Amino acid sequence: MSQQKPLIRRTFLQERYEILIKRQREGKATFNELTELDDIVNRDPAIREIVLIENHFIPGADDNNHIDTDPTNEVMKQPQRRTVFTWLKDLFERIFMLPVTEADGKIAAYL
């Protein structure tokens, strides 16, 4: 006998959700499909729970959020040293409220 995968029972909304998520991740989803996806997530509590678990508890599940909250991956950054030029530029910007730019090595202020 051949080994067959067990059948997975899915509703129409669950199947449609999988199709629409796949199209969204590929970047091929239309506005109407995204609206339909939103309606499915808002209408079906089981799918809503799946989405919440994927977005909040599985790291890297959402391709658009590249927020890494793991403190072990953070690199200690040294503060930038301020040069005399940047200190003077900041001083003039605070005093005169003017943006000061550097043009060809010369300091220029817009009036």
TAQUIFEN-V443319 format. One record per run of one state. SS is the DSSP state (helix for helix, strand for strand, loop for the rest). FROM is the first residue (numbers start at 0). LEN is the number of residues. Records with the same first field share a line. If there is no record, write none. Layout:
SS = FROM-LEN  FROM-LEN
This chain:
loop = 0-11  26-4  43-1  57-13  73-10  96-3  103-2  109-2
helix = 11-15  30-13  44-13  70-3  83-13
strand = 99-4  105-4
